[in-house]
Amino acid sequence: MMELTLYINGMMCANCSQKLEEKASKLAEIEEIHVNYASAKINVKFKQDSDKNTVFEKLNKLCTQIEPKAYLTDKEPMSLGLASSAPVNKKENDSCDCDEHNHSHDDDRSHSHSHGHSHSHGHADINVSHSLADHKKEMLIIGITIAIYAFGIMYKGSDMIKLAIFIIAYIIIGKDVLLSAFKNILRGEVFDENFLMSIATLGAFAIGEYPEAVAVMLFYNVGELFQDMAVNRSRKSIKALMNIKPDYANLKVNNNFEIVKPEAVNIGDIILVKPGEKVPLDGTLLSESTQMDTSNLTGESVPRIVNKGDTVLSGFINKTHAIEMKVEKTFGESTVNKILELVENASAKKAPTEKFITRFSRYYTPAVVFFALALAIIPPFFTGFNFSEWLYRALIFLVVSCPCALVVSIPLGFFGGIGAASKHGILIKGGNYLEALKNAEIAVFDKTGTLTEGIFKVQEITPAHGMNDNELLELAAYAESHSSHPIGVSILKAYNKPIDYDRIQSYENLPGYGVRAVIDGKKVLAGNEKLMQEEKIDYINDKFGTIVHLSVDGSYAGSISIYDKIKEDSKLAMQKLKSVGIHSIAMLTGDNEKTALDIAEKIGIDNVKYDLLPDQKVAAFEELMKMSSPKGKVIFTGDGINDAPVLARADIGIAMGSLGSDAAIESADVVIMTDEPSKIAEAIKIAKFTNKVVWQNIYFSLGIKGLVLILGAFGMANMWEAVFADVGVAVIAVLNATRISKI
């Protein structure tokens, strides 16, 4: 399967994006396609034997069929990404192309589709806001129309001249809508909003309501302009949240520094980061120290001090000293690039509410149009009212028949929630997980590295049978010499001497138990109580904490106590979780009973499962899932590596303290980019607020539309009110959705 990323120029309508995704998914070459309305980005997976250029041509043709002024490019424009902070010694490619494809567009062509927006296409520019010239043109047309309309209202002469005045005003304000409606009919898009608005206003002319026909078209265009501005405002708010992409890197070349694209830097290269600049790539600090603003990635307000040898991640902002770094990852593998991809691709995983609105919009418009037709034809045969009266009521139905308030505001709402969470250092992989978080009832935690710091230190060495401290520590270090587990690493660090691997004849890792090794010809066991019990070795269990027991040739040799500090944030996290509606909190750990119960008591967890092997964790978690209500969700938080099976089993898997961890980002549904468990409560708050705003928009939009439809059917509403129920409601819904990105 091949992948392709494309960008849409000139399509600002959620309905158009939805149509493109639906129709493109039916192409023979396409395996999977996701159109991100908020970022105008398309992710395509196509069949291995399909030609990339053919796929592009078909998608571009389909895009233009749906929206004549829209076209595709494989180049991400500067305007879509984020503000540049310095020049790059390389000219930007201003042409719109995909490989050898080249598309030209007239600069003066106005854009008018199902939402009547205007755009200019001088080059490949997916701007999140219209140009000032576009707005001036729209406002000029509206101003001229208002002046002519006002003159027509005040004119007291010939009826024919008065009609001519209104027709001129109507053509000026409605020509783009009428033209788009005609083109859409030729393409089979009968239920397009332009067509419905054209029929409604032309119908008003047909029954002699000339002033109202012009006024409705005028009000519609004003509403579309405000809706357009509101959508762009929302997009800019969302984009601002993700303003973390670096634009350049200062690459060291022969003791000089050249400004290059981050993509041009290789692993092992040396780069310079000046105060105030973004770190462009992940690397290791070579200079002595500096302070870093990490708020773009973690939401932390206090600058972080980094010292020589520390890892520095792309997206951080250098605050104090000019520093040199050794690059450890290419830009494609860098933290900032993965975060941007994760957030932008999150729209592919739609929330159930989004899917409902998508399905609803397919049936809503045809249904209302059908009722409008019935309202215009059936009642005149059974009532004393004339045909024009019922036709007028039917025209009101046509105006209200577009669900644009929903198809525009709902995707913006969920994308805004995902963007807001990222600003707080919380990466949510899709709207489905964001919506699921609001129903979280049970929170389950791993212990090590999640509720504790995961930084182990040897606290006490207790030898047995004549062995001294140094001998026991050396034996443990050799036994753990091949281990990458934090406990093994802490023992090696405490030993702090070179390992002579020739002394180790064999080594076997025993997951959930410990290790078995042959050292200097002696059979050595190092592990937990379960290992001692399994091997039937009499051991002493009078220590507190994480204990590593050792035996030599079947005889107990002693124990080493390991200390793992509780995170300062853990107790606060439990309190916050309960305040946001989590009614049960549990901890699953492979540690011993004493340690597990002590930590649970200190941070406020009353449900603890201890001495668990990896497969037992899954079973214990499934038992906890049975405690949730039918709609309730169970979340599991772990380190994202050792807990992958439980993360996958959970309704929502959360990786904790995993900034820069590839394994965590892959296995979890949500990634907390700091070591703070309290961020989970923040994620739930954001999810609840997002859901609240989304459903406010749904109730408000459908409520107003439904009310106007009922009043219109009984002759108690006019087309002014119908237009408000269409574009007016959409503007309010979009502005309401914008609030989400600001939390």
N, C-alpha and C positions, 0 to 999 in steps of 0.2 A: 504494500500500500504506500502510495506517495502522498506527500503533503505540500500544500501551497497556501501562502498567505497573501491576500490581496486587500486593497483599500478602495473604498467607494468615493468618488468625487461627485458632488452634486445631489446626493440623495439624503434628504434631511427628515424623511417621513418614516415613522415606525411601521406604518401600514405597508409602505413600499418595501421596506426591509423584510417584513414578514412574508410578503408575496414572493420576493426573490428567493428566500430560503425554501419555501414550499415547492416552487417550481423547479429550482435547481436540484433539489433532492431527488427529483424524478428522472434526471439525466442518466443515461446508461453508464457514463464514465464515473459518476460520483458515488462514492461509498458513504460519505458523511460530510455535511456542510453546516456551518454555524455562522449566521450573520449577526454581528454585534452592532446593534443600532446606536448605542451610546458612543462607540469609538469609530464607527464607520469602517469596521474591519471584518474581513471574511476569512475564516479558517476552513480549508477544503482538504478532504482526504479523498484521493481518487485512485482508481485501479492501477495496478502495477504496469499493465500493458497499454495504458492510455497515454497519449502524447500530451505533455504539459501545455504546449501552445494551443492544441485543439481544445483542451479543457478551458483555457483562458478565453479563447475566442467565443466558445459557446456561452460561458458565463457573462462575458461582456455584452454579447448580443442580447441575452435574456435581460440583463440589467437595463440596457437601453430601451428594450421593448416595454418594460414596466415603467421606466422613467426616461423619456427621450433625452434629457439633458445630463443624465448620469453616465459615468463610464468608470472603468476599473484600471488600476495600476498596481504594480508589485513594489513600488517605491513608497516608503513611509515618508510623508511630507514633514518638513520642519514644523509647520504650524499645528500639526496634530499632536506632536510630542511635546515637548515641553520647552519652555523658554530657554533660549541659548544664552550662555553667560560669557562666551568668548568666541572669537573667530577661529575658523579652522583653515589651515593652509591647503584648501582644496575646494574647488568650485562645486556648488550643488548642481545636480542635474535638474534643470527646470522643465524638461520635457516629460510628457506623460507616456510611459512605455512599460511594456512587459516583455523582457528579453528583446527580440527584434521587432516587436510591435510598436507602432507609433500612432497616436491619435491626436488629431488637431481639433480645436473647438474655437468658435468665434467668440471673441471677448464680449461682444455686445448682445449676446443672446440671453434673453431673460428666461427664467425658469418658472414654469407654472405647472404643477401637478396636483395631486389630490389634496394638497394643502396650500397651494398657491404661493409657494416661496420663490424668491428670486436669488440667482447665483451667477457669478461670473467665473469663467474657466480660462484664464490666461495661461495657467500651467497646472501641474499636478498639485493642487492645493485643497486639502480637506480641512478647511478652516472651521473652527468651532463657533465662529461668529460671522455674520454677514459683513461685507465691506460697508463702509459708511455710504459709499456711492449707491449701493443697492437700496439701503434704507431711505436715502434721499429721493431716489426715483419712486419708490413705493409711496412715500409721504407726499410727493409732488402730485402723483396721480390721484391720491385720496383728496388732497386739497382742491385740485381742479374740479373733481367730481362734486365735492361739497358745495363749491361756489355755483356750479351750473345747476345743481339740484335745488339750492336755495332760490336761485333766480326763477326756476320753473315753478316753485311753490308760490312765489309772490306774483308771478305773471298772471294778468287778468284778461288777456286778449283772446285771440283765436284758439279754439281747442286743438286744431291741427298743429299750430305752432307750439303750443304747450306740450303736445305729444312728442313733437320733434325734439324739443329740449330734453325731455326725459329719455328719449331713445339715445341721443348723443351722450348724455351722462352715463347711461347704462352701458353703452359700447366702450366708453373710456375705462370704466371701472371693471367691466366684466369680460373684456375681449379675451384675456388670457384664460379665464375659466371656461369660456365657451369653446375656445380653440382646443384646450386640453380635453374637454368633454368629447368633442368631435373625434379627436385622434384616439381617445380611449375606446370609443364605440367601435372604431375600425379594428382595434386590437381585441375586441370582445370584452372589455372592462365596463360592463353596463352599470354595475353598482358602484362605480367610482363617485366620490363626493362631488367632483366637478360636474358630472352628468346630472346628479340629483339636484344640485343647486341650480343648474341651468334650467332644468325642467320646472323647478319650483318657481323661479322668477319669470320665465317665459309664460308659464301658466298664469301668473299674476297679471302680466300684460294682457293675456287673452281674455281675462274676465274684467278688464278695465281698471285694475288696481295699479296704474302706472307709477305713482309716487312710491307706493309700498314696494314694488318690484325693484326700483332703483335703490331705495333705502335698505332693503334686505341685502342686495349685492354689496352695497357700500359697507354696511355693518359687518358682513361676512369677511370682506377684505381687511377691514380694520382689526377684526378679531384674529384673522390669520396672521397679520403682522405682529400683534402682541403675543400670539401663541409661538410664533417663530422666535421672537426675542426671548420669551420665557424658556423655551427649549434650549436655546444657545446659552442662556444664563446658567441653566442647570448643568449643561455639558461642561461649561467652563469651571463650575464649582467642583464637579467630579474630577476633571483633569487636574485641577490645582492640587487635589489631594494626592495625586500620584506624580507630583513634580519632582521625581527623584532620578530621572535619567540623566547621566553625565553626557556632556556634548563633546568633550575632548580630553586628551591626556597629554601631559608633558613628558615625552619619551626621551630618555637619555641616550644620545648617540655621539660617541667619541668625545665625551666630557662636555657636550653641549646638549641643550634640550630643544626638541622640536615639537610643535603642536600637531597632534595627529588624532584621527578618530580612535575611540576606544577599541573598535573592532580590529585595528591594525597592530595592536600590541600583543606580543606573544608571552607565553609562560617563561619566567626567568628574566624578562626585561626589567630595567630599573625606571621608575617614573618619579616625577617630582609633583608634590601637591602643595600649593601655596595656601596661606591663610585665606579663608573665605571660599575656597574652591571645593567642589564635590570630589570625593574619591571615586575615580572612574572604574577601577577594577579591584577585585579581592587580592589581598597580598599580605606580606609580612613587613612590619615597620623596621627599617634599617637605622633610622635616626633615634636619638635618645628618648624623647617623649613629646607629646602634644596633647591637646584636648580636642575631642571630637563631639560634634553635635550629631547625635544619633536619632533625633526625633523623627526624621523622615521615615525611618525604618521601624523604630521601636515605640515611638510615642513618648519616649523619656524626655522630660524637660531639662534635666540636669546634664551638663556635658560630661562625657566619659573620658577619663585619663587613660591613654594608651602608652605603653613603654616599649622600648626596643625588644624586638622578638615577638611582640603581640600580633595577633591577626587583626587586620583592618578590612572592613567590608565596603564594597562599592555602595554609594548612596550616602555614606557618612559625609559630613562637612567638616573640614579642618578649621579649627578655631584660632590657634595661637601661633605655632611655629611652622616654617616651611620644612617639609619632611621628604625623605626619599623612601620608596617602598620597592620591594621585590615582588613582582606579579606572580601569583600562584594559580590563577584561573584565567582562561580567555573570557572575553566579554560575553560570549554566548552561554558560558557556564557560570557567570558571575551571579552573585546574590541579587543585585538590583534588576538584572535582566530576567531572572526567574520570577521575581516578584511581579514585575510588570506583565509578563506573560500569564502568570497565574490569575491576576486580577482581571486582565482584559479577556481572558478565555473563560472567566467564571460565568459569563452570560450564556455559555453553551449549555450549562446545567440549570435549566429553568425551574423556578419554583412552581409547585402545583397551582398557585393562584395565577401565575403567568400563563400556564398551559390552559387553565380554565378560560381566561380572557381571550386567548387565541382562538379556542374553539367557539366561544360565545360570539366573537365578532364575525365569524363565518356565517352564522345563522341570523344574527340580529338584524343586519341591514336588509337581506332578502325578505325576512319576515315582516318588517315594518313597511317596506315597499309594497308587499302583497296586501297588507291591511289598508294602505293608502289607496291602492287601486280599487279594493272592495268598497272603501268609504266613498270614493268618487262615483261609483257605478250603481251600487245596490240601493242605498237609502232613497235617492230621488224617485225610484219606482214605488216606494211604500210610504212616502211622506209628502207633505204639501210644499216642502222647500224646493227651490229651483236648483238646477244642476250646478250653476256657478257657486252657490253657497257651499255645496258639498265638495266641489272641486277645490275650493279655497282651503277647506279643512284637510283635504287629502294632501295639498301642497305643504301644509304644516308638518305632516307626517314625513314627507320627503326630506325636509330640512333637518329634522331631528334624527334621521335614520343612520347617520354615520357615528360609529362608536369611537371617534378619534380621541376623545378625552381619556378613554381607557387604554387604547393601544399605544398611546404616547406616554402617559404618566406612569403606568405600572412598570414597564421595563426600566424607566428612569429611576423609579423608586428603589427597586432592588439593586440596580447598579450603584446608586448613590449609597445604599446601605453597605455594600461591599467596599466601596471606596472609603466611607467613613470609618469602617472597622480597620482598614489598612493603615489609616492615619494614627490609630491607637495601637499599632503594632500587632494587629490580628488579621491574618490572611484567611479568608473564607472562600472556598473553592467554587462556590456556585450559589445561585439563589435558592436552590432546593435545600441546601444546608442552612442558609440564613433563615429560611422559613421554619425549618425543623427546630432550630435553636429556641424559638419562642415557646415551643411545647416541651422543653426539657424539664423532667421531673426528678430524675435520679442522676447524680454525678458520682462516677467511680474513678478512683485515682490509683495509679501505680505509686510506689513510695520513692524509690531511689531516683534522684535526678528530677523528680516531679514535685514532691512535697519536701524533699531534702535537697541539699545542694549537689549531691552526687560527687563531691570531692572528698574521698576517703583519706583518713590519716590513721596510722598505727598508733593506738593509745596505750596498750599494755601487752607485754609479752610474758606468758606464764609457762615456763618449761616444766617437764615432768621426768621422773626416772633418771635423775643425775645429769640431764642436759641443761646447759646454761642458755642465757638469753641470746647471745650471739650465734650459738650453734643452731638454735631453733629458728631464728630469723633467717639464717643462711639456708637452712633446709627448706623453709617456706618460699624464699626467693627463687631457689632453683626449681622448686615444684611449680611455681607460678610464672616461670621465665617465658613461656610461650603464650601466656594469657593476655588478652586485651581488655578483660573485665576491670572496671575501676578498682575493685578490691585487690586484684592481682597487681595492678599498676601501683597501688599505694604501698604494698609490701616491697616491691622492687625499689620504689623511691626511698623507703626507710632503710633498706639494705645498702643502697648507694655504692655498690661495687660492681666491677665487670663480672659477667657470667661466663664461666668456662663451659661451653656447651658440650665439650668432649666428655664431661662427667655425667651427662644425661644420656642413658642408654635407650630409654623409651618414654613416650609421653602420650597421655590420652585425656581428652577433655570429656567430662561427664556433666552434660547440661542439667542444671537444677540441683547438682550435688557438689561438684568440685572437680579435682583433677587426680589422676593416677599416673605415677611416674616411677621409673627405675633410675636412681641416682647413686653412683658409686657402687652399683650392684645391689643396692637395698631397695625394697619395695616401699614407696612413700605414698601416702594418701594425704591430701589437703582439701578440706571442704567443710560443709556444715554438719549439723547433727544427723541429718538423714543419711549422709555418707557413712558416718560412724556406725549408725544402727544397721545399715545395709550390710556392712562388712563385719558386723558383730564385734566391734571393738569397744571395750569399756572406756568411757570418756568422762571427764569431769565437767559438769555444767553449772558452775557457780559464778559465771561472769555475766556482765550486762552489756548489751550492745550487739553489734554484728561480730560473730565469733568465727574464726577459721581454726578448726581442729586439725591436728596433724598426728599421723601414726607412722612408725617405721617397722617394717617386717611384722605387722600385726600387733605391735605394742604401742600404746598411747604415748605420744612424745610431748604433748602440751597444746597450748592454744595461743592465738594472737587476737586481741580485741581491736576492732576497727571502729573508728568514730566517723559518723556522717552527720553534719550539722543540719538542723531543720531550717528551712528558708524563713526569713523574717516575714515574708508575705503570706505564708501558708495559713496561719490562724485567721488573719484578716480575710483571706479568700473564702474560708468556710462560712464566716459571718455574712459576707456579701452574697454568697450563693443562696443562703437561706432567705435573704432579703428580697431576692428576685424570683422566688417561688420554687426553689429546689427543696423538696421535702425529705429527701433521703440522700445521705452522703456515705460512701463506703470506700475502703482502701483494700486493695489486693496486693500482697507482697510475698516474696519467697523467703523473707527474713523470718527469724524466730519469734516465738510468741511474746517474750518479754520486751524485745525492742519494738515490735509492731504495736503492742498495746500502749507502751509508753509514749510513742510518737503520736498515736491517735488521740490519747488523752490530752496531750499538750496542745494540739491544734483544734480539737473539738470534733472528732469523728467517732461515732459510736458503733459503727458496723465495720468490723475488721476481719479479713480472712488472711491467715498467715501460713508459712511453711508450704507455699504453693509452687508446684512445678509449672513450667510454661503451659502445658496442656490442661492442668488443673485450673489455671487462671481463666481460661476460656469457659470451662464448665461452671466455675463460680460466678462468672459474669452473666452467663445465661440464666442462672438461678435468680440473679438480681433483676434481670430484664422482666421476669414474670411478675415482679412487684409493681410495674408501671401500669397505668390505665391504658385503654385501647388507643387513645390518641397521644398518650404521653411518650416522650423520647428519653432514651438513656444515653448519656455521654460517657465516654471513657477517655481519660487523659494519661498519656504515658510519654516515654522518651522518644517514641517514633522509630526505634530500632528493635529493641528486644521485645517490645509489646505489639509488634505488627499483627499477630493473629487476633488479638483482642480489639485493636484499633479497627481492623477490618470487620469484625463482628458487631461492633457498636452501631447504634443509630447514627451517632455523630462521633467520629474519632478525632481527638485533639492531640497534636504533638506539642509538648511543652519544652521551652528552653532550647529550641532547635534552630536558631538562626544560622543559616548556612549549611544545615544538614540535609543532604540530598535524600537520604532514606526517610527522614521525617516528612518532607514535603511530598514524597511519593505515596506514603502509606496513610496519611491523615486526611481528613476532610477539612479540618481547621488547623492552622499553625499559629501558635503563640510565639511571637518573635523575641520575647524576653523570657526571663526565668520567673515571671510573676503569675502564679495561679489565679490571682484576683482578676486577671484580664478575661478569664472565662465569664465572670459575672458581667463585665463590660460588654462582652460579645452578646450575651443574652439580652442585656438592656437594649443594645443597638437593634437586635433582631425583633424585639417586642415593639420598639418605636417604629421601625420600618414597616412592620405588619400593620400597626395602628394607622399609619399614614396611608398605606396602600388601600386598606379597607375603607378609610374615610373617603378616598377618591372614588372607590367603587360605589359606595352608598350614595355619595353626593351626586355623581354622574348619572347613575341609573335612576335615582330619586327625582332629579330635576327633569330628565328626559321623560320619565314615566308620567310625571305630573303634567308636563306640557302636552304629551300625547293624549292624555285623558281630557284635559281642558280643551285641546284642539278638536277632539272628536265631538264635543258638546258645544262647539262654537264659542268657547270662552277664552281662547288664546289667539294671538295674531302671529304673523311671521317674524316680527321683531323678537318676540319672546322665544320663538322657535330657533332663531339664529343664536340667541344667547345660550339656549340649551345645547347648541352644537359647539361653536367656537368659544363662546364665553366660558362655559363650563370647562372646556379643555384648558384654557389659559389658567384658570383658578387651580385646576388639578395639577398642572405642571409646576406652578409656583409652590403649591403645597408639597409636591414631591421633592422640590429643591431643598426644603428644610432638612431632609434626611442627611444630606452630605455635610451639613454644618454641625452635627452633633459631636 
